[in-house]
């Protein structure tokens, strides 16, 4: 089969490799859709290394068709369309026992410990089948829509941590794929208004088309003044930092009202630090949360929202490039020229 092999930062090569087989308890899928995640970009440029092997196949947002069923696997047949929560929990550690399997102490993941989806075929390990991480798709759900269930589920985790709810005023910093998903989820949660801050003009247009009440260009407009003008002069209920820039952490806390909530959703490069005014948190009683990965419950909720058409996941795909053009696909994803890049398997 053909695959994109990650060898080192900024070194990913289209090559022919041996096609994997489904051993006992495993599934083999023909990859029908794989999308590039911001985390894939951080792996590609060397900013993320934990769990990453070289050489290996990365890519963890995917959907595919079952082409082989290993002995002992029940509930799946050749021809089934499926997608997968790529983070496999151990189900035994203290975090898993507490229902926080997204921060499982022994978690493994597709595209990390196991070869990922930037390939013609992907082998689903027995642990992923046994834990219930693989889901059958509704016939009306496209491959690309299903591939986006994973990042949407991560956003659901962030929204739950930030306690986004009915009547909230929500500010989203960044209108990349993640920020646009947060915009839509806030709407579903009943937010009374969603304000999006984004310097990229094309992405501001997409945010407006997806229902943002106000879209701000922070390079030419006073974001704080815009937020206060829309939020009773006291600030937003929730701010979600959907882009991994440490410089945004302190300003985010200045945008919320007293007892507001700030979610640092985006991942930051290891070693990055932010200057934080602790008095903002102390005197204003601000609640600050993070967001790590997803749970199987959140993944299933995400997939069902997509299947029902509640979240316009497919609308985020702006570029499609062949697997053979993986380097160009990575460059497009990094450029901000579009929103979401899909790697097409011909």
N, C-alpha and C positions, 0 to 999 in steps of 0.2 A: 504494500500500500504506500501511498504518498503521505508525508507528514511534514510539519514544520518543526524542526528540531532546535531547541534552545541550547546553545553551547556556552554562552557567556553574555554579560551585558552588551547590548547592541549587536549581538551575533546570533541570529536565528536563520536557519537554512532549510529550504525546501529540498526534501530528499526522499528516496525510496527506502523503506524499511520493511522488516518482516511483519506481516499481518498477525495480530494477536488472535488467540483462540479462547473460547469460553471453556474453562476447566470446571470442575465440580462446583456447583453453587454460584456460578457466574453467568453473566450475559455478555454478548457481543452485539454492539450497535453499529449500524452504518450512520455516521454523523450526517444529519440533514441540515442542521444550522448550528453555528457557533459564533458568538459575538465577542468583541474585544472589550474587556473590563478595564477600568482605571488601574486595578491591581495588576492586570497583565502588563500594563504599560510600566508600572513601577518595577516589576520583575525584569522586563526587557531592558530598562535603563539602569538596573542595578540598585535601585532604591529599596527593594524588598528581597530578602534572601531566606527568611525563615521557611523551612519546609521545601525549599526549591532545590532540585537536583540538576546536575549537568553531566552529560547531556540528558535532556528529557523533553517531553511534549507538554506544553502548558495549555491553558484554556479550560475554563470551568463553567462557562455559561453555554449550555448546549441542549439540543434535543435530537432524537434519532429514532431509527427503526430497528427493531430487534431482528437480527439475522442468524443468531445461534443461541440456543438455550442450554446451559450446562446441566449435567445430571443433578437431580435433586431440587431444581428450581421449580416452584409452583406459582401459578397465576400469570405467567407470561408465555407468549407464543410467538413464533416467527411471524413477522409482519406487524406486530403491535407498534404503535407510536408511543414513545415514552420521553419523559424528561426526568431530571434528577436534581435533588438537593445535593450538591457536591461535597458538603461537609459531613463526614461520617463520625457520629459520636460513639464513644466506647460504651455508654449506657451503664457504666459501673462506678465511675468516679463520683466524688461528692457533688460536683457541679451538675452532673447528669441527674443524680438523685434529687437535686433541688429544682429540677426542671430548667436548668440553665445550660442545656447541652451545647449551645452556641459557644460557650467558653470551656467546653470539655477539656480536661487536662491531658487527654490522650487522643484528641481528635486527629483524623487524617482527612485528606481531601483530594479530589480529582484535580489534576493539573499541578499537584504538589508531590505528595508521596506516591500518587498513582498517575500514570500518564494521562494527559488531558485530551481536549477535543479539537485541537488544531491538527486534525488528521482525518483520513477517510473512515477509519474505524476506531472505536474506543471500547476497551474491555472494562466492564463494571465488576469490581471485586466482590467476592462473596460477602464480605462484611457490609457492603453497601446494599446488597439484596436483603440480607438477614435483618438489618436495622430498619427496613422499610423506607429507604431513601429514594426509591424509584417509583414514578407515578405514571399511570397510563393517561394518554391525552384524549380529550374530547375530539371527535372527528372534525369539528369546525375550527379547531385551534391550529393556526399555522405553526410551522417549525420555528420560525423566528420569534413569534410571540411566546412560545413555550420556553425558548432559550432565555428569554428575559425574565422568567419567573424568579430566577435566583437573585439578581440585583434588586428586584422589587421586594422580595422577601426580606432582604437585608434592610431595606428602607422601612418596612413594616416594623422591624425590630427597633430601629431608631425612633420611629414615631411613637411606639409604645413606651420606650424609655423616656421620651419627652412628654408623654401623657397628652398628646395632641387630641383635642376634643371639641365638642359642639360649642360654637360661639367664640372660639379662640381667634385672635389675630396672630397670624404666623408669618414670619420672615424667613425666606430661604436664600442663603448666600451661595450663589452659583447655579447656573442653569444648564449644566451638563446633563447627561442622562440621569444621574442620581438626583440632582436638584429638580429636574422635571418630574421624576417619579414622586418625590416628596411633595411637590405642588399638587399632583393629582390625588395622592393619598390624604393630604390635609383637607382637600375638598370632600372626599368620601367620608372623612371623620366628622364633617360638619363645621369646619372653620368658617367664620363669618367673612374673613378676607385673607387673602394670601398675597404677600408682597415679595417680589423676586428681585434680587440684585445681581446683575450680570453685565460685564463690560463688553461681551461679544454681541454685536448687533443682530446677527442671524439667530443666535440663541435667545435673545430677548424677544424676537418675533415669534419663535416657537412657544416660549413661555406665555405670551399674550394669547396665542391661539389655543392653548390648553387651559385657559381660564384664570390666569393671574389677574388680580384686581388692579395691581400697579406693578409696572416693570421699571426698574431704576438702573441707570447707567452710573455706577459709583465713581467713574472717572470724570464725569462732568456735572454730577448732581450731588447734593448733600443728602446722603442716605439717612442719616440720623434725623434730619429735619423732615424728610419725606415720611419716615415711619411715625414720628411723633404727631405729624399733622393728620395722619390717618388713624392714630391709636389714642385718641383722647388726650394727647399731650403728655402721656406717661410712658409710652413704649408698648411693644408687642408682648403678647403672652408667651410666645415661643419663638426662638431663633434656632434654625438648623444650619450648621456650617457644613455645606455640601462640597467643599473644596478644601484640600489639605494644605492650607497655608497658615502657619503659626501666627502670622501677623494679624489674622482675622479674629483670634480668640478673644482678646480684650475688647475690641470694638463690638463683637457679638454680645458681650455682657452689658455693654452700654446701650444696646438697642431694646433690652427687655425692661418691663416695669418691675417694681418691687415684687418679690416672690415669683418672678418669671422663671422660665425654664430655657436652658441652652443645651442643645445636643451637639457635641463634637462628632459628627457622623463620619466625615471623611478621614481616611487614614493619613498619617503623617510619616515622613521619612524618619527612620531610626536615628536618634540623636538630636532631632529638631526640638527646640524648646521655644516657649512663648513667654513674653512678658505679661504677667497678669497682676492686676491691681486687686489684692485680696479684700480690700474694703468694699469693692463692688459686690462681692459675694457675701461678705459678712453683714454689712449694714442693709443691703437690699434683699437679703435672704434669697439669693438666686440659687436655683437648683441646676447643677451642671452634670450632664451624663455623657457617656460615650456610647459606642455601638460596635459590637464585634460580631460579624457573620450573621447567622440565622439559625432558627430551629426548624425541625420538620413541620411543626404546627404552622409556623409562619410561611414556610414554603408552600404548603398545601393551600393556605388562605390566599397567597399570592397567585397561584395557578388558577384557582377558582375565580378570582376577581378578573383575571385576564380572559378566561374562558367565557365569562358572563358579559364581557365587553365594558365592564365598569372602568377599567384602566386601559387607556389607548397605548399599550406597549409597542405595538407594531409601528405606530406613527413616529417613534423615536429613531428608527432605522433610516439613515440618510445616505449611506454608502454601502455598496456591496462589491467586494473584491475577491478574486479567486485565491484559493489556498496557495497556489504557486506564487502569488504576489503578496505574500505575508509581510514582507518588509515594507512595501508601499502601504499596506493596510495599517501597519503599526504607525507609520509616519502620518497618515491621514488622521488616525485616532488621536495622535499627540498634538496635531496642529490646531485642533478646535475648529477646523473648517466645517465639519458637520456636527452631528450629535452622536449617533451610535453607528459603529461600523460592524458589518456582518461579513464573516469569512465564508465565501460560497464554495460548496463542495460539488464540483462538476461530475 
